[in-house]
Amino acid sequence: MNGSGFFQAFAGSADQAQEATRDLGKRFLIDDVIYKERPVCIFVQTPVHLALMLKQQHGFDAARIERVSIRAPLATLTNPGYKNVAPYETALKARISARFTTAAALLGKPVDSYAFYENTSDPEVLALADRIDLLDPDGNQEGRVDVEVVCEGAAFRLSGLEMDSLRPTPEKIIAKFRRLTADLPQSRSEKILQTVLGLEDVAHIGELTSLLQGF
């Protein structure tokens, strides 16, 4: 091989080129994608999800939380911004901080809203963020994130594999679409949604593009 070509350029080798056509027409890699459920860094998506699940399952009073610990893989712990602490000079520095985003989730703040992260000096969030410890991975972390919340002397724990919560389902996609289009006339957003969901039965793509005009 002369060292040129698509696979050589992007993978450094053409050894796995056959994977591009394996199960062609039967397996669709779009089914294997992940997406960002919330407008925060990909590396803090899992801690935020676990915090929300813990809050939902146990209903503890976030104002009475004594301590929170998050244990994550080394690549996550060392990702730039993950360990950011106050003062958060920009919204971006808050959105990539495990402490800020997890504290906000536990407090029931609107973590799904992009605009929320402009308020980088929220006193409740800053106070709880200061009680969050980011721990080194243990010997068999292997992509697992562990969150522990200690509230009124009781410890609540939950673990999950990174990115598992970011695998799309029809229900999650529809819910996110409705959140993001909440400011649009409902009749129009629902028409767009139903058209997309039934896209394989749409006679001409113009039916969809005409609905999207003006955005």
JOQUIUR-V804180 format. One record per helix or strand of 3 or more residues. SS is the DSSP state (A for helix, B for strand). FROM is the first residue (numbers start at 1). TO is the last residue. If there is no record, write none. Layout:
SS;FROM;TO, SS;FROM;TO
This chain:
A;6;11, A;17;20, A;29;32, A;42;58, A;62;64, B;65;71, A;74;77, A;91;95, A;98;106, A;114;118, A;123;129, B;132;135, B;144;151, B;154;161, A;164;166, A;170;180, A;186;197, A;199;201, A;206;212
